[in-house]
Amino acid sequence: MSMSIGAPSVVPWWQGQRGEWYVVVQAVLFLLLPLGPRTWPGWPAFAPLPRAAASILAVVLLAAGFALAVTGVVWLRSSLSPLPYPRDCANFVRTGPFCIVRHPMYSGGILMAFGWSLKVQGLLTLGYALLLFVLFDMKARREEAWPKERFPAYGGYQIRSWKLIPLIY
């Protein structure tokens, strides 16, 4: 079944009809997390928890996020695309990590970003993680419009599943 319903016409990538700008901003935020400034000069470290507790929670979030993202990639296989617009060969997957959340790779990235911000205890790093969450929420919203056109059962799946954060959102 081809994805001709609502399919964007072929245009240069910088015009962003398939969500290319989401990927560009996502790459910038992923680079800022480990390489960007962690806090403003002269500001104290972001310390929401004692150092030991923050380190343990950071490792848990990093590991859980990594596992969720990797299993999402494995379950999608040939349907995987960095763009919100799905490939023509895309299948409707609701098993594996897609039973936990509709966007496990985004969820994994969010969990890892917050885990990293706890690890380095940088206020700006926390801000990058929050921006990544907002970006993935917007990207997921745009991405979910296309499967609804192609797969009639997708609307029910949306109602019965978490979008990005298991048991929360």
C-alpha positions as CSV (number, residue, x, y, z in Angstrom):
1,M,0.0,0.0,0.0
2,S,1.6,3.3,-1.0
3,M,1.3,6.4,1.1
4,S,-0.1,8.8,-1.4
5,I,-2.8,10.3,0.8
6,G,-1.5,13.6,2.0
7,A,2.0,12.8,0.8
8,P,4.1,15.9,0.3
9,S,5.4,16.6,-3.2
10,V,9.1,16.4,-3.9
11,V,10.7,19.7,-2.8
12,P,14.1,20.7,-1.5
13,W,14.8,19.4,2.0
14,W,15.2,22.9,3.4
15,Q,11.5,23.6,2.7
16,G,10.7,21.0,5.4
17,Q,7.5,19.4,4.1
18,R,8.5,16.0,5.6
19,G,9.7,17.5,8.9
20,E,13.3,18.0,8.0
21,W,13.7,21.0,10.3
22,Y,12.7,18.9,13.3
23,V,15.7,16.7,12.6
24,V,18.1,19.7,12.3
25,V,16.9,21.2,15.6
26,Q,17.1,17.7,17.2
27,A,20.7,17.3,16.1
28,V,21.6,20.7,17.5
29,L,20.1,19.8,20.9
30,F,21.8,16.4,20.9
31,L,25.1,18.2,20.4
32,L,24.4,20.8,23.0
33,L,23.7,18.2,25.7
34,P,27.2,16.9,25.9
35,L,29.2,19.7,24.3
36,G,27.3,22.9,25.2
37,P,27.9,25.0,28.2
38,R,26.4,23.3,31.3
39,T,25.5,26.5,33.2
40,W,26.0,30.2,33.1
41,P,29.3,31.4,34.3
42,G,29.1,32.2,38.0
43,W,25.8,30.3,38.5
44,P,25.8,27.3,40.9
45,A,25.4,23.7,39.7
46,F,21.8,22.4,39.4
47,A,21.5,20.0,42.3
48,P,18.0,18.8,42.8
49,L,19.2,15.7,44.7
50,P,22.2,14.8,46.8
51,R,25.1,13.9,44.5
52,A,24.9,10.2,45.1
53,A,21.2,10.0,44.5
54,A,21.5,12.1,41.4
55,S,24.2,9.9,40.1
56,I,22.1,6.7,40.7
57,L,19.0,8.2,39.1
58,A,21.1,9.5,36.2
59,V,22.5,6.0,35.5
60,V,18.9,4.5,35.7
61,L,17.5,7.2,33.3
62,L,20.5,6.8,30.9
63,A,20.2,3.0,30.8
64,A,16.4,3.0,30.5
65,G,16.5,5.6,27.8
66,F,19.2,3.8,25.8
67,A,17.3,0.5,26.1
68,L,14.0,2.0,24.9
69,A,15.6,3.9,22.0
70,V,17.6,0.8,20.8
71,T,14.6,-1.6,21.0
72,G,12.5,1.0,19.2
73,V,15.0,1.0,16.3
74,V,15.2,-2.8,16.3
75,W,11.4,-3.2,16.2
76,L,10.9,-0.6,13.4
77,R,13.6,-2.1,11.2
78,S,13.1,-1.0,7.6
79,S,10.3,1.5,8.6
80,L,12.8,3.6,10.5
81,S,13.2,7.2,9.3
82,P,14.6,10.3,11.1
83,L,11.9,12.3,9.5
84,P,8.4,12.6,11.0
85,Y,6.9,11.6,7.6
86,P,6.9,7.8,7.4
87,R,8.4,5.8,4.6
88,D,6.2,4.2,2.0
89,C,7.1,0.8,3.3
90,A,6.2,1.7,6.9
91,N,4.2,-0.7,9.0
92,F,1.9,0.0,11.9
93,V,3.9,-1.4,14.9
94,R,2.3,-1.7,18.3
95,T,4.3,-4.5,19.9
96,G,7.6,-4.5,21.7
97,P,8.5,-1.1,23.0
98,F,5.5,0.4,21.2
99,C,3.4,-1.2,23.8
100,I,5.0,1.1,26.4
101,V,4.9,4.3,24.4
102,R,4.1,5.4,20.8
103,H,7.5,6.9,20.3
104,P,10.1,4.8,22.1
105,M,13.1,6.4,20.3
106,Y,11.9,9.9,21.3
107,S,11.2,8.7,24.8
108,G,14.6,7.1,25.0
109,G,16.2,10.4,23.9
110,I,14.3,12.3,26.5
111,L,15.1,9.9,29.3
112,M,18.8,10.0,28.4
113,A,18.8,13.8,28.1
114,F,17.3,14.2,31.6
115,G,19.7,11.5,32.9
116,W,22.7,13.4,31.5
117,S,21.5,16.7,33.0
118,L,21.3,15.0,36.4
119,K,24.8,13.5,35.9
120,V,26.5,16.8,35.0
121,Q,24.1,18.9,37.2
122,G,24.1,21.8,34.7
123,L,21.2,24.2,34.7
124,L,21.6,24.9,30.9
125,T,21.9,21.1,30.3
126,L,18.5,20.7,32.0
127,G,17.2,23.4,29.7
128,Y,18.4,21.5,26.7
129,A,16.7,18.4,27.9
130,L,13.4,20.4,28.4
131,L,13.7,21.8,24.9
132,L,14.3,18.3,23.5
133,F,11.1,17.2,25.3
134,V,9.2,20.0,23.7
135,L,10.7,19.4,20.3
136,F,9.9,15.6,20.4
137,D,6.3,16.4,21.6
138,M,5.9,18.7,18.6
139,K,7.6,16.2,16.2
140,A,5.4,13.4,17.5
141,R,2.2,15.5,17.1
142,R,3.1,16.1,13.4
143,E,4.2,12.5,12.9
144,E,1.0,11.1,14.2
145,A,-1.2,12.9,11.6
146,W,0.1,10.8,8.8
147,P,-0.5,7.2,10.2
148,K,-4.0,8.2,11.1
149,E,-4.6,8.7,7.3
150,R,-3.1,5.3,6.4
151,F,-4.0,3.0,9.3
152,P,-7.6,3.2,10.6
153,A,-6.7,1.5,13.9
154,Y,-4.1,4.2,14.8
155,G,-6.7,6.5,16.5
156,G,-7.6,3.7,19.0
157,Y,-3.9,3.0,19.6
158,Q,-3.4,6.7,20.4
159,I,-6.2,6.6,23.0
160,R,-4.9,3.4,24.6
161,S,-1.2,4.2,24.8
162,W,1.2,6.8,26.3
163,K,2.8,9.3,23.9
164,L,6.3,9.9,25.3
165,I,6.6,9.2,29.0
166,P,5.3,5.8,30.3
167,L,2.6,6.2,32.9
168,I,2.8,10.0,32.7
169,Y,2.3,11.4,29.2
